[in-house]
Amino acid sequence: MGRLGISPEAALDFILRFLENENLYLEGIYTHFASADSDLEFTKHQLSLFLALLRKLEERKIEIPLKHCANSAAIFALKDSHLDMVRPGIALYGINPTLNGAVELLPAMSVKAKVIEVKELPAGHSISYGRTYILPRRSRVAVIGIGYAQGFFRSFSNKGYVLIKGKRAPILGVVCMDQMVVDVSEIEGVELGEEVVIMGRQGEEEITAWELAKWSETIPYEILTSLGHQLPKIYKINETNK
């Protein structure tokens, strides 16, 4: 990774010096994969280095109780890396670590907001800061009570959708601090207080973390860790999967 940690070449000497202190107890050892979601061959190389270190420790009769290295991608793609425990991250959210994940997971998180105003605007009317979107026709628009202060990125401006009444409503103009505007001209009956799905399923439609990541040119990890910091959280148990 070139981040925290000790190089494979220095690890054995470090552990031996660590164990010289009788007041310290070595409970676990791990490595962290750099590209398990994109480069399986390099991941296997990383694993081989780690396993080689473990063999050297075994030769010296050094037993470390917990050995682990598998993140979400390695859990599914590299069973040899499971060892004593695994470290699922994004998989705990029910999101595949790769776009074309072979494992079917059930998303555990959705993000919702509400319609706080609905209005008719004439053709030629501009939307939001900077007038980056001009209505090509008379339109019915809805103002949604969420913005970049709640983790819905400004980079979603003029692209992407939300779900209202099970249909996709395109985002118009710049996403503001805690509001944004969407076009509901093709969605009948949208009213004040209407549920809006930012991420998740509504009816037959779904907006995934991967789709949001594509719109903002990032990764699902950033989407999941950014959305909802200032939003109330509701925890539900799926009764069918208890």
Kinemage of the C-alpha trace (Angstrom):
@kinemage 1
@onewidth
@group {chain A} dominant
@subgroup {mainchain}
@vectorlist {calphas} color= white
{ca met a 1} P 0.000 0.000 0.000
{ca gly a 2} L 2.852 2.416 0.671
{ca arg a 3} L 0.768 3.717 3.542
{ca leu a 4} L 0.900 2.492 7.177
{ca gly a 5} L 2.598 -0.714 8.207
{ca ile a 6} L 5.920 -2.507 7.895
{ca ser a 7} L 7.533 -3.816 4.732
{ca pro a 8} L 7.657 -7.614 4.284
{ca glu a 9} L 11.455 -7.487 4.518
{ca ala a 10} L 11.396 -5.705 7.892
{ca ala a 11} L 8.412 -7.476 9.453
{ca leu a 12} L 10.152 -10.508 10.934
{ca asp a 13} L 12.847 -8.496 12.688
{ca phe a 14} L 10.217 -6.077 14.002
{ca ile a 15} L 8.139 -8.917 15.474
{ca leu a 16} L 11.169 -10.547 17.093
{ca arg a 17} L 12.141 -7.250 18.723
{ca phe a 18} L 8.530 -6.704 19.810
{ca leu a 19} L 8.448 -10.068 21.562
{ca glu a 20} L 11.601 -9.252 23.521
{ca asn a 21} L 9.414 -7.056 25.726
{ca glu a 22} L 7.727 -9.344 28.256
{ca asn a 23} L 5.063 -6.721 28.951
{ca leu a 24} L 3.699 -6.875 25.422
{ca tyr a 25} L 1.475 -9.573 23.948
{ca leu a 26} L 1.133 -9.980 20.200
{ca glu a 27} L -2.503 -10.892 19.549
{ca gly a 28} L -2.868 -10.375 15.811
{ca ile a 29} L -1.125 -9.738 12.533
{ca tyr a 30} L -2.579 -8.589 9.219
{ca thr a 31} L -1.896 -7.092 5.845
{ca his a 32} L -4.105 -4.877 3.705
{ca phe a 33} L -4.672 -5.519 -0.009
{ca ala a 34} L -4.045 -2.653 -2.412
{ca ser a 35} L -6.109 -3.840 -5.379
{ca ala a 36} L -8.171 -6.923 -4.569
{ca asp a 37} L -11.090 -5.417 -6.492
{ca ser a 38} L -9.085 -4.813 -9.677
{ca asp a 39} L -5.842 -6.832 -9.818
{ca leu a 40} L -6.148 -10.382 -8.519
{ca glu a 41} L -2.618 -11.367 -9.590
{ca phe a 42} L -1.017 -8.627 -7.518
{ca thr a 43} L -3.321 -9.537 -4.642
{ca lys a 44} L -2.102 -13.134 -4.826
{ca his a 45} L 1.461 -11.790 -4.736
{ca gln a 46} L 0.673 -9.756 -1.614
{ca leu a 47} L -0.909 -12.816 -0.013
{ca ser a 48} L 2.144 -14.958 -0.831
{ca leu a 49} L 4.415 -12.464 0.930
{ca phe a 50} L 2.179 -12.495 3.992
{ca leu a 51} L 1.967 -16.284 4.094
{ca ala a 52} L 5.733 -16.533 3.734
{ca leu a 53} L 6.124 -14.344 6.817
{ca leu a 54} L 3.670 -16.535 8.741
{ca arg a 55} L 5.715 -19.626 7.833
{ca lys a 56} L 8.874 -17.979 9.133
{ca leu a 57} L 7.087 -17.249 12.397
{ca glu a 58} L 5.877 -20.851 12.656
{ca glu a 59} L 9.461 -22.091 12.139
{ca arg a 60} L 10.416 -20.057 15.185
{ca lys a 61} L 7.501 -21.461 17.182
{ca ile a 62} L 5.854 -18.047 17.262
{ca glu a 63} L 2.069 -18.424 17.207
{ca ile a 64} L -0.032 -15.300 16.679
{ca pro a 65} L -3.698 -16.054 17.474
{ca leu a 66} L -5.376 -13.883 14.850
{ca lys a 67} L -4.215 -13.619 11.250
{ca his a 68} L -6.322 -11.759 8.700
{ca cys a 69} L -6.095 -9.927 5.386
{ca ala a 70} L -9.290 -10.393 3.323
{ca asn a 71} L -11.328 -7.284 2.542
{ca ser a 72} L -14.724 -7.502 0.788
{ca ala a 73} L -13.255 -8.168 -2.661
{ca ala a 74} L -10.870 -10.855 -1.409
{ca ile a 75} L -13.629 -12.564 0.578
{ca phe a 76} L -15.384 -13.337 -2.685
{ca ala a 77} L -12.447 -13.697 -5.067
{ca leu a 78} L -9.625 -15.238 -3.032
{ca lys a 79} L -10.657 -17.870 -0.485
{ca asp a 80} L -7.040 -18.644 0.415
{ca ser a 81} L -6.924 -15.228 2.079
{ca his a 82} L -9.651 -15.971 4.659
{ca leu a 83} L -7.267 -17.267 7.373
{ca asp a 84} L -8.623 -16.727 10.951
{ca met a 85} L -11.061 -13.932 10.159
{ca val a 86} L -12.098 -11.593 7.353
{ca arg a 87} L -12.695 -7.839 7.206
{ca pro a 88} L -15.819 -7.025 5.160
{ca gly a 89} L -16.261 -3.322 4.521
{ca ile a 90} L -18.467 -2.269 1.640
{ca ala a 91} L -20.058 -5.742 1.594
{ca leu a 92} L -21.638 -4.947 4.978
{ca tyr a 93} L -23.664 -2.302 3.158
{ca gly a 94} L -24.809 -4.947 0.698
{ca ile a 95} L -22.768 -3.386 -2.100
{ca asn a 96} L -20.462 -5.413 -4.342
{ca pro a 97} L -16.847 -4.187 -4.254
{ca thr a 98} L -16.729 -4.420 -8.045
{ca leu a 99} L -19.223 -3.114 -10.583
{ca asn a 100} L -19.740 -6.555 -12.108
{ca gly a 101} L -19.701 -8.477 -8.842
{ca ala a 102} L -20.529 -12.152 -9.161
{ca val a 103} L -22.129 -12.252 -5.713
{ca glu a 104} L -25.697 -11.029 -5.315
{ca leu a 105} L -25.974 -8.836 -2.215
{ca leu a 106} L -28.966 -7.083 -0.692
{ca pro a 107} L -28.332 -3.332 -0.146
{ca ala a 108} L -28.698 -2.497 3.530
{ca met a 109} L -28.897 1.283 3.194
{ca ser a 110} L -31.162 3.719 1.411
{ca val a 111} L -31.274 7.519 1.520
{ca lys a 112} L -34.525 9.447 1.319
{ca ala a 113} L -35.639 13.068 1.367
{ca lys a 114} L -38.900 14.977 0.890
{ca val a 115} L -40.413 17.375 -1.602
{ca ile a 116} L -40.559 20.782 0.082
{ca glu a 117} L -42.113 22.757 -2.785
{ca val a 118} L -43.761 22.153 -6.168
{ca lys a 119} L -44.249 24.873 -8.761
{ca glu a 120} L -44.844 25.598 -12.436
{ca leu a 121} L -42.172 27.607 -14.235
{ca pro a 122} L -42.272 29.039 -17.796
{ca ala a 123} L -39.973 28.163 -20.671
{ca gly a 124} L -36.741 30.129 -20.509
{ca his a 125} L -36.712 30.290 -16.709
{ca ser a 126} L -33.307 29.540 -15.146
{ca ile a 127} L -32.747 27.077 -12.301
{ca ser a 128} L -30.474 27.510 -9.249
{ca tyr a 129} L -27.129 29.283 -8.859
{ca gly a 130} L -25.222 30.336 -11.943
{ca arg a 131} L -28.267 29.798 -14.208
{ca thr a 132} L -26.624 26.619 -15.522
{ca tyr a 133} L -29.965 25.157 -16.597
{ca ile a 134} L -32.598 26.984 -18.646
{ca leu a 135} L -36.015 25.339 -19.002
{ca pro a 136} L -36.683 24.491 -22.672
{ca arg a 137} L -40.448 24.339 -22.017
{ca arg a 138} L -42.993 25.160 -19.356
{ca ser a 139} L -42.217 22.682 -16.595
{ca arg a 140} L -43.371 21.486 -13.237
{ca val a 141} L -40.441 21.301 -10.839
{ca ala a 142} L -40.032 20.040 -7.297
{ca val a 143} L -37.603 21.365 -4.714
{ca ile a 144} L -36.017 18.551 -2.658
{ca gly a 145} L -34.746 19.079 0.883
{ca ile a 146} L -31.233 17.677 0.523
{ca gly a 147} L -27.939 19.035 -0.773
{ca tyr a 148} L -24.175 18.865 -0.471
{ca ala a 149} L -24.269 19.655 3.278
{ca gln a 150} L -25.931 16.245 3.681
{ca gly a 151} L -23.435 14.538 1.387
{ca phe a 152} L -25.305 14.796 -1.908
{ca phe a 153} L -22.423 16.098 -3.999
{ca arg a 154} L -22.492 19.336 -5.968
{ca ser a 155} L -21.008 17.304 -8.813
{ca phe a 156} L -24.485 15.783 -9.321
{ca ser a 157} L -25.587 19.150 -10.711
{ca asn a 158} L -27.405 18.871 -14.051
{ca lys a 159} L -26.938 15.107 -14.145
{ca gly a 160} L -28.363 12.183 -12.319
{ca tyr a 161} L -31.839 11.464 -11.020
{ca val a 162} L -33.925 10.900 -7.917
{ca leu a 163} L -36.947 8.627 -7.602
{ca ile a 164} L -40.423 10.044 -7.019
{ca lys a 165} L -43.518 7.844 -7.239
{ca gly a 166} L -41.335 5.073 -8.644
{ca lys a 167} L -40.126 7.210 -11.564
{ca arg a 168} L -36.866 8.978 -12.352
{ca ala a 169} L -36.869 12.752 -11.993
{ca pro a 170} L -33.819 14.481 -13.544
{ca ile a 171} L -31.784 16.924 -11.456
{ca leu a 172} L -31.939 20.472 -12.836
{ca gly a 173} L -29.273 23.066 -12.224
{ca val a 174} L -26.719 23.296 -9.447
{ca val a 175} L -27.180 21.246 -6.269
{ca cys a 176} L -27.302 23.723 -3.359
{ca met a 177} L -26.202 23.386 0.256
{ca asp a 178} L -29.432 21.764 1.442
{ca gln a 179} L -31.774 21.914 -1.546
{ca met a 180} L -31.956 20.884 -5.167
{ca val a 181} L -34.479 21.070 -8.001
{ca val a 182} L -35.814 18.211 -10.127
{ca asp a 183} L -38.170 18.034 -13.094
{ca val a 184} L -41.484 16.315 -12.295
{ca ser a 185} L -43.330 17.352 -15.463
{ca glu a 186} L -43.734 13.691 -16.471
{ca ile a 187} L -44.718 12.463 -12.991
{ca glu a 188} L -48.350 13.001 -12.087
{ca gly a 189} L -49.577 13.931 -8.635
{ca val a 190} L -46.314 15.027 -6.995
{ca glu a 191} L -47.214 16.937 -3.836
{ca leu a 192} L -45.597 18.663 -0.888
{ca gly a 193} L -44.068 16.117 1.483
{ca glu a 194} L -43.709 13.423 -1.200
{ca glu a 195} L -41.065 10.781 -0.480
{ca val a 196} L -37.950 11.105 -2.627
{ca val a 197} L -35.445 8.274 -2.917
{ca ile a 198} L -31.881 9.492 -3.357
{ca met a 199} L -30.327 6.030 -3.144
{ca gly a 200} L -32.322 2.811 -3.013
{ca arg a 201} L -35.414 1.273 -4.556
{ca gln a 202} L -38.861 2.750 -5.129
{ca gly a 203} L -41.357 0.661 -7.058
{ca glu a 204} L -39.591 -1.024 -9.961
{ca glu a 205} L -36.826 1.584 -10.176
{ca glu a 206} L -33.563 1.665 -8.235
{ca ile a 207} L -30.654 4.073 -7.867
{ca thr a 208} L -27.555 2.270 -6.631
{ca ala a 209} L -24.376 3.472 -4.960
{ca trp a 210} L -22.518 2.418 -8.096
{ca glu a 211} L -24.788 4.606 -10.247
{ca leu a 212} L -24.319 7.617 -7.970
{ca ala a 213} L -20.568 7.013 -8.079
{ca lys a 214} L -20.616 7.007 -11.878
{ca trp a 215} L -22.461 10.346 -12.014
{ca ser a 216} L -19.914 12.003 -9.737
{ca glu a 217} L -16.860 10.160 -11.122
{ca thr a 218} L -15.966 8.575 -7.800
{ca ile a 219} L -16.384 5.198 -6.072
{ca pro a 220} L -19.287 3.772 -4.018
{ca tyr a 221} L -17.161 3.947 -0.856
{ca glu a 222} L -17.175 7.757 -1.007
{ca ile a 223} L -20.911 7.817 -1.681
{ca leu a 224} L -21.698 5.572 1.297
{ca thr a 225} L -19.451 7.422 3.731
{ca ser a 226} L -20.630 10.879 2.624
{ca leu a 227} L -24.401 10.574 2.353
{ca gly a 228} L -26.544 11.187 5.382
{ca his a 229} L -24.225 12.635 8.015
{ca gln a 230} L -26.840 15.262 8.911
{ca leu a 231} L -29.881 13.122 8.163
{ca pro a 232} L -31.900 11.248 10.801
{ca lys a 233} L -31.269 7.513 10.691
{ca ile a 234} L -34.010 4.882 10.834
{ca tyr a 235} L -33.051 1.255 11.441
{ca lys a 236} L -35.372 -1.490 10.214
{ca ile a 237} L -35.248 -5.270 10.457
{ca asn a 238} L -36.095 -7.204 7.318
{ca glu a 239} L -38.625 -9.619 8.750
{ca thr a 240} L -38.258 -12.065 5.854
{ca asn a 241} L -34.512 -12.459 6.434
{ca lys a 242} L -34.334 -12.715 10.234
